[in-house]
Amino acid sequence: MVITIEPGVYLPGEELGIRIEDDVLVTADGYELLSGMLPRHPDAVESAMTERPRQISPGR
């Protein structure tokens, strides 16, 4: 089963919001964070948004 965990922060006065979605694969043996390679720190997210899009290959 795959589930998502989607915390979000919204600042209405600044018309700004962000939602970080984590995809988690849950198996009988445990779990695997499928979105672990994505940036988490605000500076890293901002930097990633200004970079040229990258293609992620299947199977990482």
PDB file of N, CA, C, O and CB in Angstrom:
ATOM      1  N   MET A   1       0.841  -1.158   0.000  1.00  0.00           N
ATOM      2  CA  MET A   1       0.000   0.000   0.000  1.00  0.00           C
ATOM      3  C   MET A   1       0.900   1.238   0.000  1.00  0.00           C
ATOM      4  O   MET A   1       1.944   1.257   0.651  1.00  0.00           O
ATOM      5  CB  MET A   1      -0.964  -0.012   1.214  1.00  0.00           C
ATOM      6  N   VAL A   2       0.489   2.254  -0.726  1.00  0.00           N
ATOM      7  CA  VAL A   2       1.201   3.534  -0.724  1.00  0.00           C
ATOM      8  C   VAL A   2       0.277   4.579  -0.115  1.00  0.00           C
ATOM      9  O   VAL A   2      -0.887   4.695  -0.499  1.00  0.00           O
ATOM     10  CB  VAL A   2       1.651   3.950  -2.174  1.00  0.00           C
ATOM     11  N   ILE A   3       0.805   5.332   0.832  1.00  0.00           N
ATOM     12  CA  ILE A   3       0.046   6.419   1.445  1.00  0.00           C
ATOM     13  C   ILE A   3       0.836   7.713   1.275  1.00  0.00           C
ATOM     14  O   ILE A   3       2.039   7.694   1.013  1.00  0.00           O
ATOM     15  CB  ILE A   3      -0.241   6.131   2.958  1.00  0.00           C
ATOM     16  N   THR A   4       0.146   8.824   1.427  1.00  0.00           N
ATOM     17  CA  THR A   4       0.823  10.121   1.398  1.00  0.00           C
ATOM     18  C   THR A   4       0.630  10.816   2.740  1.00  0.00           C
ATOM     19  O   THR A   4      -0.401  10.683   3.399  1.00  0.00           O
ATOM     20  CB  THR A   4       0.285  11.008   0.236  1.00  0.00           C
ATOM     21  N   ILE A   5       1.651  11.553   3.112  1.00  0.00           N
ATOM     22  CA  ILE A   5       1.614  12.401   4.306  1.00  0.00           C
ATOM     23  C   ILE A   5       1.844  13.810   3.791  1.00  0.00           C
ATOM     24  O   ILE A   5       2.887  14.089   3.199  1.00  0.00           O
ATOM     25  CB  ILE A   5       2.703  11.972   5.406  1.00  0.00           C
ATOM     26  N   GLU A   6       0.884  14.703   4.008  1.00  0.00           N
ATOM     27  CA  GLU A   6       0.894  15.994   3.334  1.00  0.00           C
ATOM     28  C   GLU A   6       0.740  17.173   4.289  1.00  0.00           C
ATOM     29  O   GLU A   6      -0.312  17.812   4.297  1.00  0.00           O
ATOM     30  CB  GLU A   6      -0.197  16.035   2.313  1.00  0.00           C
ATOM     31  N   PRO A   7       1.750  17.478   5.087  1.00  0.00           N
ATOM     32  CA  PRO A   7       1.640  18.689   5.909  1.00  0.00           C
ATOM     33  C   PRO A   7       1.713  19.936   5.031  1.00  0.00           C
ATOM     34  O   PRO A   7       2.398  19.938   4.008  1.00  0.00           O
ATOM     35  CB  PRO A   7       2.756  18.723   6.981  1.00  0.00           C
ATOM     36  N   GLY A   8       1.021  20.975   5.420  1.00  0.00           N
ATOM     37  CA  GLY A   8       1.038  22.210   4.651  1.00  0.00           C
ATOM     38  C   GLY A   8       1.090  23.429   5.545  1.00  0.00           C
ATOM     39  O   GLY A   8       0.635  23.394   6.688  1.00  0.00           O
ATOM     40  N   VAL A   9       1.645  24.502   5.022  1.00  0.00           N
ATOM     41  CA  VAL A   9       1.692  25.791   5.707  1.00  0.00           C
ATOM     42  C   VAL A   9       1.150  26.827   4.737  1.00  0.00           C
ATOM     43  O   VAL A   9       1.606  26.915   3.597  1.00  0.00           O
ATOM     44  CB  VAL A   9       3.153  26.154   6.185  1.00  0.00           C
ATOM     45  N   TYR A  10       0.184  27.606   5.183  1.00  0.00           N
ATOM     46  CA  TYR A  10      -0.433  28.630   4.341  1.00  0.00           C
ATOM     47  C   TYR A  10      -0.430  29.958   5.082  1.00  0.00           C
ATOM     48  O   TYR A  10      -0.832  30.034   6.243  1.00  0.00           O
ATOM     49  CB  TYR A  10      -1.880  28.228   3.941  1.00  0.00           C
ATOM     50  N   LEU A  11       0.025  30.998   4.403  1.00  0.00           N
ATOM     51  CA  LEU A  11       0.074  32.347   4.977  1.00  0.00           C
ATOM     52  C   LEU A  11      -0.842  33.240   4.146  1.00  0.00           C
ATOM     53  O   LEU A  11      -0.388  33.861   3.184  1.00  0.00           O
ATOM     54  CB  LEU A  11       1.548  32.912   5.006  1.00  0.00           C
ATOM     55  N   PRO A  12      -2.126  33.315   4.503  1.00  0.00           N
ATOM     56  CA  PRO A  12      -3.096  34.060   3.708  1.00  0.00           C
ATOM     57  C   PRO A  12      -2.722  35.525   3.499  1.00  0.00           C
ATOM     58  O   PRO A  12      -2.947  36.062   2.415  1.00  0.00           O
ATOM     59  CB  PRO A  12      -4.436  33.983   4.360  1.00  0.00           C
ATOM     60  N   GLY A  13      -2.162  36.177   4.504  1.00  0.00           N
ATOM     61  CA  GLY A  13      -1.800  37.582   4.370  1.00  0.00           C
ATOM     62  C   GLY A  13      -0.726  37.820   3.326  1.00  0.00           C
ATOM     63  O   GLY A  13      -0.625  38.915   2.771  1.00  0.00           O
ATOM     64  N   GLU A  14       0.071  36.809   3.059  1.00  0.00           N
ATOM     65  CA  GLU A  14       1.130  36.919   2.059  1.00  0.00           C
ATOM     66  C   GLU A  14       0.788  36.181   0.770  1.00  0.00           C
ATOM     67  O   GLU A  14       1.592  36.142  -0.161  1.00  0.00           O
ATOM     68  CB  GLU A  14       2.429  36.387   2.621  1.00  0.00           C
ATOM     69  N   GLU A  15      -0.422  35.587   0.718  1.00  0.00           N
ATOM     70  CA  GLU A  15      -0.843  34.779  -0.426  1.00  0.00           C
ATOM     71  C   GLU A  15       0.227  33.747  -0.767  1.00  0.00           C
ATOM     72  O   GLU A  15       0.643  33.623  -1.919  1.00  0.00           O
ATOM     73  CB  GLU A  15      -1.133  35.675  -1.647  1.00  0.00           C
ATOM     74  N   LEU A  16       0.661  33.015   0.246  1.00  0.00           N
ATOM     75  CA  LEU A  16       1.747  32.059   0.103  1.00  0.00           C
ATOM     76  C   LEU A  16       1.363  30.764   0.806  1.00  0.00           C
ATOM     77  O   LEU A  16       0.777  30.784   1.889  1.00  0.00           O
ATOM     78  CB  LEU A  16       3.072  32.628   0.676  1.00  0.00           C
ATOM     79  N   GLY A  17       1.692  29.655   0.190  1.00  0.00           N
ATOM     80  CA  GLY A  17       1.445  28.366   0.812  1.00  0.00           C
ATOM     81  C   GLY A  17       2.362  27.316   0.228  1.00  0.00           C
ATOM     82  O   GLY A  17       2.810  27.423  -0.914  1.00  0.00           O
ATOM     83  N   ILE A  18       2.635  26.303   1.022  1.00  0.00           N
ATOM     84  CA  ILE A  18       3.452  25.189   0.548  1.00  0.00           C
ATOM     85  C   ILE A  18       2.937  23.909   1.192  1.00  0.00           C
ATOM     86  O   ILE A  18       2.536  23.892   2.356  1.00  0.00           O
ATOM     87  CB  ILE A  18       4.967  25.413   0.876  1.00  0.00           C
ATOM     88  N   ARG A  19       2.957  22.865   0.425  1.00  0.00           N
ATOM     89  CA  ARG A  19       2.575  21.545   0.921  1.00  0.00           C
ATOM     90  C   ARG A  19       3.698  20.590   0.514  1.00  0.00           C
ATOM     91  O   ARG A  19       4.045  20.482  -0.662  1.00  0.00           O
ATOM     92  CB  ARG A  19       1.161  21.076   0.347  1.00  0.00           C
ATOM     93  N   ILE A  20       4.247  19.913   1.494  1.00  0.00           N
ATOM     94  CA  ILE A  20       5.281  18.919   1.242  1.00  0.00           C
ATOM     95  C   ILE A  20       4.607  17.554   1.300  1.00  0.00           C
ATOM     96  O   ILE A  20       4.085  17.160   2.343  1.00  0.00           O
ATOM     97  CB  ILE A  20       6.466  19.028   2.280  1.00  0.00           C
ATOM     98  N   GLU A  21       4.617  16.846   0.205  1.00  0.00           N
ATOM     99  CA  GLU A  21       3.963  15.538   0.146  1.00  0.00           C
ATOM    100  C   GLU A  21       5.006  14.439   0.185  1.00  0.00           C
ATOM    101  O   GLU A  21       5.895  14.394  -0.666  1.00  0.00           O
ATOM    102  CB  GLU A  21       3.093  15.409  -1.122  1.00  0.00           C
ATOM    103  N   ASP A  22       4.908  13.567   1.150  1.00  0.00           N
ATOM    104  CA  ASP A  22       5.761  12.388   1.221  1.00  0.00           C
ATOM    105  C   ASP A  22       4.946  11.171   0.804  1.00  0.00           C
ATOM    106  O   ASP A  22       3.820  10.980   1.264  1.00  0.00           O
ATOM    107  CB  ASP A  22       6.350  12.202   2.652  1.00  0.00           C
ATOM    108  N   ASP A  23       5.514  10.360  -0.058  1.00  0.00           N
ATOM    109  CA  ASP A  23       4.900   9.104  -0.472  1.00  0.00           C
ATOM    110  C   ASP A  23       5.603   7.978   0.276  1.00  0.00           C
ATOM    111  O   ASP A  23       6.830   7.880   0.258  1.00  0.00           O
ATOM    112  CB  ASP A  23       4.989   8.902  -2.030  1.00  0.00           C
ATOM    113  N   VAL A  24       4.821   7.138   0.927  1.00  0.00           N
ATOM    114  CA  VAL A  24       5.373   6.075   1.764  1.00  0.00           C
ATOM    115  C   VAL A  24       4.802   4.738   1.313  1.00  0.00           C
ATOM    116  O   VAL A  24       3.586   4.554   1.265  1.00  0.00           O
ATOM    117  CB  VAL A  24       5.062   6.327   3.267  1.00  0.00           C
ATOM    118  N   LEU A  25       5.698   3.805   0.982  1.00  0.00           N
ATOM    119  CA  LEU A  25       5.309   2.439   0.642  1.00  0.00           C
ATOM    120  C   LEU A  25       5.289   1.634   1.931  1.00  0.00           C
ATOM    121  O   LEU A  25       6.297   1.555   2.634  1.00  0.00           O
ATOM    122  CB  LEU A  25       6.283   1.803  -0.414  1.00  0.00           C
ATOM    123  N   VAL A  26       4.151   1.038   2.242  1.00  0.00           N
ATOM    124  CA  VAL A  26       4.002   0.240   3.459  1.00  0.00           C
ATOM    125  C   VAL A  26       3.856  -1.224   3.047  1.00  0.00           C
ATOM    126  O   VAL A  26       2.994  -1.571   2.240  1.00  0.00           O
ATOM    127  CB  VAL A  26       2.766   0.717   4.314  1.00  0.00           C
ATOM    128  N   THR A  27       4.717  -2.080   3.616  1.00  0.00           N
ATOM    129  CA  THR A  27       4.667  -3.515   3.330  1.00  0.00           C
ATOM    130  C   THR A  27       4.556  -4.284   4.639  1.00  0.00           C
ATOM    131  O   THR A  27       4.572  -3.691   5.717  1.00  0.00           O
ATOM    132  CB  THR A  27       5.921  -3.971   2.531  1.00  0.00           C
ATOM    133  N   ALA A  28       4.444  -5.589   4.542  1.00  0.00           N
ATOM    134  CA  ALA A  28       4.381  -6.433   5.741  1.00  0.00           C
ATOM    135  C   ALA A  28       5.677  -6.359   6.539  1.00  0.00           C
ATOM    136  O   ALA A  28       5.688  -6.640   7.737  1.00  0.00           O
ATOM    137  CB  ALA A  28       4.089  -7.887   5.356  1.00  0.00           C
ATOM    138  N   ASP A  29       6.783  -5.978   5.869  1.00  0.00           N
ATOM    139  CA  ASP A  29       8.092  -5.923   6.527  1.00  0.00           C
ATOM    140  C   ASP A  29       8.474  -4.537   7.034  1.00  0.00           C
ATOM    141  O   ASP A  29       9.514  -4.387   7.676  1.00  0.00           O
ATOM    142  CB  ASP A  29       9.144  -6.401   5.582  1.00  0.00           C
ATOM    143  N   GLY A  30       7.665  -3.531   6.762  1.00  0.00           N
ATOM    144  CA  GLY A  30       8.009  -2.183   7.209  1.00  0.00           C
ATOM    145  C   GLY A  30       7.556  -1.140   6.203  1.00  0.00           C
ATOM    146  O   GLY A  30       6.487  -1.264   5.605  1.00  0.00           O
ATOM    147  N   TYR A  31       8.374  -0.110   6.021  1.00  0.00           N
ATOM    148  CA  TYR A  31       8.005   0.966   5.098  1.00  0.00           C
ATOM    149  C   TYR A  31       9.245   1.493   4.383  1.00  0.00           C
ATOM    150  O   TYR A  31      10.376   1.269   4.814  1.00  0.00           O
ATOM    151  CB  TYR A  31       7.289   2.113   5.851  1.00  0.00           C
ATOM    152  N   GLU A  32       9.003   2.204   3.272  1.00  0.00           N
ATOM    153  CA  GLU A  32      10.071   2.877   2.534  1.00  0.00           C
ATOM    154  C   GLU A  32       9.560   4.256   2.142  1.00  0.00           C
ATOM    155  O   GLU A  32       8.482   4.381   1.560  1.00  0.00           O
ATOM    156  CB  GLU A  32      10.515   2.049   1.269  1.00  0.00           C
ATOM    157  N   LEU A  33      10.320   5.277   2.455  1.00  0.00           N
ATOM    158  CA  LEU A  33       9.972   6.643   2.070  1.00  0.00           C
ATOM    159  C   LEU A  33      10.375   6.831   0.613  1.00  0.00           C
ATOM    160  O   LEU A  33      11.563   6.929   0.304  1.00  0.00           O
ATOM    161  CB  LEU A  33      10.676   7.703   2.999  1.00  0.00           C
ATOM    162  N   LEU A  34       9.393   6.882  -0.284  1.00  0.00           N
ATOM    163  CA  LEU A  34       9.662   6.964  -1.718  1.00  0.00           C
ATOM    164  C   LEU A  34      10.093   8.353  -2.166  1.00  0.00           C
ATOM    165  O   LEU A  34      10.734   8.492  -3.208  1.00  0.00           O
ATOM    166  CB  LEU A  34       8.442   6.550  -2.487  1.00  0.00           C
ATOM    167  N   SER A  35       9.760   9.365  -1.410  1.00  0.00           N
ATOM    168  CA  SER A  35      10.075  10.743  -1.794  1.00  0.00           C
ATOM    169  C   SER A  35      11.241  11.309  -0.981  1.00  0.00           C
ATOM    170  O   SER A  35      11.391  12.526  -0.880  1.00  0.00           O
ATOM    171  CB  SER A  35       8.843  11.630  -1.619  1.00  0.00           C
ATOM    172  N   GLY A  36      12.052  10.447  -0.411  1.00  0.00           N
ATOM    173  CA  GLY A  36      13.146  10.885   0.459  1.00  0.00           C
ATOM    174  C   GLY A  36      14.222  11.687  -0.225  1.00  0.00           C
ATOM    175  O   GLY A  36      14.977  12.395   0.442  1.00  0.00           O
ATOM    176  N   MET A  37      14.319  11.596  -1.580  1.00  0.00           N
ATOM    177  CA  MET A  37      15.372  12.321  -2.279  1.00  0.00           C
ATOM    178  C   MET A  37      15.002  13.774  -2.583  1.00  0.00           C
ATOM    179  O   MET A  37      15.814  14.524  -3.124  1.00  0.00           O
ATOM    180  CB  MET A  37      15.708  11.609  -3.561  1.00  0.00           C
ATOM    181  N   LEU A  38      13.781  14.165  -2.237  1.00  0.00           N
ATOM    182  CA  LEU A  38      13.336  15.532  -2.509  1.00  0.00           C
ATOM    183  C   LEU A  38      13.825  16.492  -1.422  1.00  0.00           C
ATOM    184  O   LEU A  38      14.005  16.088  -0.273  1.00  0.00           O
ATOM    185  CB  LEU A  38      11.801  15.585  -2.612  1.00  0.00           C
ATOM    186  N   PRO A  39      14.039  17.755  -1.779  1.00  0.00           N
ATOM    187  CA  PRO A  39      14.532  18.728  -0.792  1.00  0.00           C
ATOM    188  C   PRO A  39      13.501  19.003   0.298  1.00  0.00           C
ATOM    189  O   PRO A  39      12.297  18.970   0.048  1.00  0.00           O
ATOM    190  CB  PRO A  39      14.911  20.037  -1.484  1.00  0.00           C
ATOM    191  N   ARG A  40      13.987  19.276   1.511  1.00  0.00           N
ATOM    192  CA  ARG A  40      13.109  19.556   2.647  1.00  0.00           C
ATOM    193  C   ARG A  40      13.344  20.951   3.243  1.00  0.00           C
ATOM    194  O   ARG A  40      12.395  21.620   3.652  1.00  0.00           O
ATOM    195  CB  ARG A  40      13.310  18.501   3.721  1.00  0.00           C
ATOM    196  N   HIS A  41      14.581  21.375   3.289  1.00  0.00           N
ATOM    197  CA  HIS A  41      14.928  22.665   3.883  1.00  0.00           C
ATOM    198  C   HIS A  41      14.398  23.787   2.981  1.00  0.00           C
ATOM    199  O   HIS A  41      14.485  23.676   1.758  1.00  0.00           O
ATOM    200  CB  HIS A  41      16.478  22.793   4.082  1.00  0.00           C
ATOM    201  N   PRO A  42      13.853  24.857   3.556  1.00  0.00           N
ATOM    202  CA  PRO A  42      13.291  25.935   2.740  1.00  0.00           C
ATOM    203  C   PRO A  42      14.248  26.469   1.667  1.00  0.00           C
ATOM    204  O   PRO A  42      13.825  26.718   0.538  1.00  0.00           O
ATOM    205  CB  PRO A  42      12.874  27.064   3.632  1.00  0.00           C
ATOM    206  N   ASP A  43      15.519  26.646   2.001  1.00  0.00           N
ATOM    207  CA  ASP A  43      16.474  27.142   1.000  1.00  0.00           C
ATOM    208  C   ASP A  43      16.652  26.142  -0.136  1.00  0.00           C
ATOM    209  O   ASP A  43      16.779  26.534  -1.296  1.00  0.00           O
ATOM    210  CB  ASP A  43      17.831  27.438   1.653  1.00  0.00           C
ATOM    211  N   ALA A  44      16.663  24.852   0.194  1.00  0.00           N
ATOM    212  CA  ALA A  44      16.818  23.817  -0.829  1.00  0.00           C
ATOM    213  C   ALA A  44      15.580  23.740  -1.723  1.00  0.00           C
ATOM    214  O   ALA A  44      15.702  23.526  -2.929  1.00  0.00           O
ATOM    215  CB  ALA A  44      17.082  22.451  -0.172  1.00  0.00           C
ATOM    216  N   VAL A  45      14.395  23.912  -1.144  1.00  0.00           N
ATOM    217  CA  VAL A  45      13.157  23.920  -1.937  1.00  0.00           C
ATOM    218  C   VAL A  45      13.168  25.106  -2.892  1.00  0.00           C
ATOM    219  O   VAL A  45      12.869  24.955  -4.076  1.00  0.00           O
ATOM    220  CB  VAL A  45      11.905  23.977  -1.017  1.00  0.00           C
ATOM    221  N   GLU A  46      13.510  26.281  -2.382  1.00  0.00           N
ATOM    222  CA  GLU A  46      13.549  27.484  -3.224  1.00  0.00           C
ATOM    223  C   GLU A  46      14.559  27.323  -4.354  1.00  0.00           C
ATOM    224  O   GLU A  46      14.279  27.689  -5.495  1.00  0.00           O
ATOM    225  CB  GLU A  46      13.896  28.724  -2.380  1.00  0.00           C
ATOM    226  N   SER A  47      15.718  26.782  -4.045  1.00  0.00           N
ATOM    227  CA  SER A  47      16.745  26.556  -5.059  1.00  0.00           C
ATOM    228  C   SER A  47      16.250  25.574  -6.129  1.00  0.00           C
ATOM    229  O   SER A  47      16.460  25.789  -7.323  1.00  0.00           O
ATOM    230  CB  SER A  47      18.035  26.025  -4.403  1.00  0.00           C
ATOM    231  N   ALA A  48      15.598  24.502  -5.692  1.00  0.00           N
ATOM    232  CA  ALA A  48      15.088  23.507  -6.635  1.00  0.00           C
ATOM    233  C   ALA A  48      14.031  24.109  -7.560  1.00  0.00           C
ATOM    234  O   ALA A  48      13.917  23.708  -8.718  1.00  0.00           O
ATOM    235  CB  ALA A  48      14.503  22.311  -5.879  1.00  0.00           C
ATOM    236  N   MET A  49      13.264  25.064  -7.053  1.00  0.00           N
ATOM    237  CA  MET A  49      12.215  25.681  -7.866  1.00  0.00           C
ATOM    238  C   MET A  49      12.790  26.572  -8.959  1.00  0.00           C
ATOM    239  O   MET A  49      12.114  26.822  -9.956  1.00  0.00           O
ATOM    240  CB  MET A  49      11.279  26.490  -6.986  1.00  0.00           C
ATOM    241  N   THR A  50      14.004  27.052  -8.803  1.00  0.00           N
ATOM    242  CA  THR A  50      14.607  27.915  -9.813  1.00  0.00           C
ATOM    243  C   THR A  50      15.512  27.152 -10.769  1.00  0.00           C
ATOM    244  O   THR A  50      15.949  27.708 -11.777  1.00  0.00           O
ATOM    245  CB  THR A  50      15.390  29.014  -9.145  1.00  0.00           C
ATOM    246  N   GLU A  51      15.802  25.881 -10.470  1.00  0.00           N
ATOM    247  CA  GLU A  51      16.651  25.062 -11.335  1.00  0.00           C
ATOM    248  C   GLU A  51      15.858  24.539 -12.525  1.00  0.00           C
ATOM    249  O   GLU A  51      14.627  24.512 -12.520  1.00  0.00           O
ATOM    250  CB  GLU A  51      17.257  23.893 -10.545  1.00  0.00           C
ATOM    251  N   ARG A  52      16.604  24.127 -13.541  1.00  0.00           N
ATOM    252  CA  ARG A  52      15.992  23.479 -14.699  1.00  0.00           C
ATOM    253  C   ARG A  52      15.422  22.136 -14.236  1.00  0.00           C
ATOM    254  O   ARG A  52      16.075  21.424 -13.473  1.00  0.00           O
ATOM    255  CB  ARG A  52      17.034  23.288 -15.871  1.00  0.00           C
ATOM    256  N   PRO A  53      14.207  21.779 -14.687  1.00  0.00           N
ATOM    257  CA  PRO A  53      13.612  20.501 -14.277  1.00  0.00           C
ATOM    258  C   PRO A  53      14.497  19.322 -14.638  1.00  0.00           C
ATOM    259  O   PRO A  53      15.110  19.289 -15.705  1.00  0.00           O
ATOM    260  CB  PRO A  53      12.243  20.326 -14.916  1.00  0.00           C
ATOM    261  N   ARG A  54      14.553  18.349 -13.726  1.00  0.00           N
ATOM    262  CA  ARG A  54      15.321  17.123 -13.963  1.00  0.00           C
ATOM    263  C   ARG A  54      14.365  15.970 -14.119  1.00  0.00           C
ATOM    264  O   ARG A  54      13.275  15.963 -13.548  1.00  0.00           O
ATOM    265  CB  ARG A  54      16.322  16.848 -12.815  1.00  0.00           C
ATOM    266  N   GLN A  55      14.786  14.991 -14.902  1.00  0.00           N
ATOM    267  CA  GLN A  55      13.982  13.784 -15.053  1.00  0.00           C
ATOM    268  C   GLN A  55      14.508  12.747 -14.076  1.00  0.00           C
ATOM    269  O   GLN A  55      15.713  12.510 -14.001  1.00  0.00           O
ATOM    270  CB  GLN A  55      14.020  13.247 -16.524  1.00  0.00           C
ATOM    271  N   ILE A  56      13.608  12.135 -13.332  1.00  0.00           N
ATOM    272  CA  ILE A  56      13.986  11.093 -12.385  1.00  0.00           C
ATOM    273  C   ILE A  56      13.782   9.754 -13.082  1.00  0.00           C
ATOM    274  O   ILE A  56      12.688   9.444 -13.555  1.00  0.00           O
ATOM    275  CB  ILE A  56      13.148  11.185 -11.050  1.00  0.00           C
ATOM    276  N   SER A  57      14.851   8.967 -13.139  1.00  0.00           N
ATOM    277  CA  SER A  57      14.755   7.682 -13.833  1.00  0.00           C
ATOM    278  C   SER A  57      14.043   6.653 -12.970  1.00  0.00           C
ATOM    279  O   SER A  57      14.170   6.671 -11.746  1.00  0.00           O
ATOM    280  CB  SER A  57      16.147   7.173 -14.219  1.00  0.00           C
ATOM    281  N   PRO A  58      13.284   5.744 -13.612  1.00  0.00           N
ATOM    282  CA  PRO A  58      12.607   4.694 -12.849  1.00  0.00           C
ATOM    283  C   PRO A  58      13.602   3.853 -12.076  1.00  0.00           C
ATOM    284  O   PRO A  58      14.700   3.578 -12.562  1.00  0.00           O
ATOM    285  CB  PRO A  58      11.784   3.805 -13.774  1.00  0.00           C
ATOM    286  N   GLY A  59      13.228   3.445 -10.885  1.00  0.00           N
ATOM    287  CA  GLY A  59      14.107   2.630 -10.067  1.00  0.00           C
ATOM    288  C   GLY A  59      15.222   3.394  -9.429  1.00  0.00           C
ATOM    289  O   GLY A  59      16.117   2.800  -8.828  1.00  0.00           O
ATOM    290  N   ARG A  60      15.192   4.723  -9.546  1.00  0.00           N
ATOM    291  CA  ARG A  60      16.182   5.628  -8.980  1.00  0.00           C
ATOM    292  C   ARG A  60      17.518   5.229  -9.467  1.00  0.00           C
ATOM    293  O   ARG A  60      18.516   5.858  -9.115  1.00  0.00           O
ATOM    294  CB  ARG A  60      16.148   5.637  -7.460  1.00  0.00           C
TER     295      ARG A  60
END
